[in-house]
């Protein structure tokens, strides 16, 4: 195990240890590591689903992860514009607003 706490450990610590364990070991330790889809593709799918289901807290961290996994801001803008037509304008606009803030923050 890594010496530094995982994002789940930082968020929930000892408050919800089982959820931290499942997040670290099953979700990111197994599901995200499966062959069949690249981390980039998994990020794109996850971002689209989180935007479509209005999950802004998780969307924020997954937008950052998606950029780290090789998605470009332009690809994410295109994907989230597409999401707006299928999941609703507020979902697309909210996600694009978050992405804009993240990209601007990274440029500073």
C-alpha positions as semicolon CSV with decimal commas, in nm:
position;residue;x (nm);y (nm);z (nm)
1;X;0,000;0,000;0,000
2;X;0,116;0,352;-0,076
3;X;0,266;0,563;0,201
4;X;0,041;0,859;0,120
5;X;-0,333;0,832;0,182
6;X;-0,555;0,765;-0,118
7;X;-0,818;1,021;-0,218
8;X;-1,082;0,800;-0,053
9;X;-0,876;0,784;0,266
10;X;-0,835;1,161;0,260
11;X;-1,210;1,208;0,211
12;X;-1,347;0,950;0,454
13;X;-1,052;0,833;0,663
14;X;-1,160;0,626;0,962
15;X;-1,519;0,751;0,931
16;X;-1,613;0,490;0,670
17;X;-1,323;0,243;0,650
18;X;-1,512;-0,023;0,454
19;X;-1,611;0,228;0,186
20;X;-1,248;0,341;0,164
21;X;-1,134;-0,021;0,130
22;X;-1,390;-0,097;-0,143
23;X;-1,302;0,221;-0,328
24;X;-0,928;0,160;-0,314
25;X;-0,918;-0,217;-0,360
26;X;-1,222;-0,304;-0,570
27;X;-1,311;0,006;-0,772
28;X;-0,966;0,151;-0,840
29;X;-0,763;-0,160;-0,761
30;X;-0,963;-0,401;-0,977
31;X;-1,235;-0,247;-1,195
32;X;-1,022;0,043;-1,322
33;X;-0,728;-0,193;-1,386
34;X;-0,918;-0,448;-1,596
35;X;-0,795;-0,504;-1,952
36;X;-1,060;-0,439;-2,219
37;X;-1,079;-0,061;-2,172
38;X;-0,799;0,187;-2,131
39;X;-0,796;0,427;-1,834
40;X;-0,867;0,704;-2,088
41;X;-1,180;0,526;-2,213
42;X;-1,294;0,446;-1,860
43;X;-1,254;0,813;-1,771
44;X;-1,460;0,925;-2,069
45;X;-1,741;0,684;-1,981
46;X;-1,731;0,776;-1,613
47;X;-1,736;1,150;-1,684
48;X;-2,032;1,114;-1,919
49;X;-2,228;0,911;-1,663
50;X;-2,147;1,144;-1,373
51;X;-2,245;1,447;-1,579
52;X;-2,566;1,281;-1,700
53;X;-2,668;1,182;-1,348
54;X;-2,577;1,518;-1,190
55;X;-2,302;1,399;-0,957
56;X;-2,090;1,718;-0,934
57;X;-1,872;1,613;-0,639
58;X;-1,747;1,297;-0,808
59;X;-1,746;1,464;-1,150
60;X;-1,490;1,720;-1,035
61;X;-1,231;1,458;-0,939
62;X;-1,304;1,247;-1,248
63;X;-1,261;1,545;-1,480
64;X;-0,913;1,591;-1,332
65;X;-0,844;1,217;-1,360
66;X;-0,967;1,219;-1,721
67;X;-0,722;1,492;-1,809
68;X;-0,447;1,296;-1,634
69;X;-0,555;0,986;-1,831
70;X;-0,501;1,163;-2,162
71;X;-0,835;1,322;-2,247
72;X;-0,796;1,672;-2,385
73;X;-1,009;1,966;-2,276
74;X;-1,142;1,982;-2,632
75;X;-1,250;1,616;-2,623
76;X;-1,420;1,669;-2,290
77;X;-1,601;1,980;-2,416
78;X;-1,728;1,779;-2,711
79;X;-1,836;1,485;-2,494
80;X;-2,014;1,708;-2,242
81;X;-2,189;1,901;-2,519
82;X;-2,313;1,565;-2,646
83;X;-2,427;1,472;-2,294
84;X;-2,636;1,791;-2,278
85;X;-2,858;1,671;-2,563
86;X;-2,924;1,330;-2,411
87;X;-2,920;1,401;-2,036
88;X;-3,046;1,758;-2,026
89;X;-2,905;2,102;-2,072
90;X;-2,840;2,165;-1,700
91;X;-2,629;1,848;-1,679
92;X;-2,415;1,950;-1,974
93;X;-2,382;2,312;-1,869
94;X;-2,296;2,224;-1,510
95;X;-2,027;1,979;-1,621
96;X;-1,881;2,225;-1,872
97;X;-1,866;2,494;-1,606
98;X;-1,670;2,259;-1,380
99;X;-1,436;2,163;-1,664
100;X;-1,373;2,529;-1,752
101;X;-1,274;2,605;-1,391
102;X;-1,039;2,306;-1,379
103;X;-0,872;2,395;-1,710
104;X;-0,831;2,758;-1,605
105;X;-0,686;2,647;-1,270
106;X;-0,434;2,421;-1,446
107;X;-0,324;2,706;-1,672
108;X;-0,230;2,926;-1,375
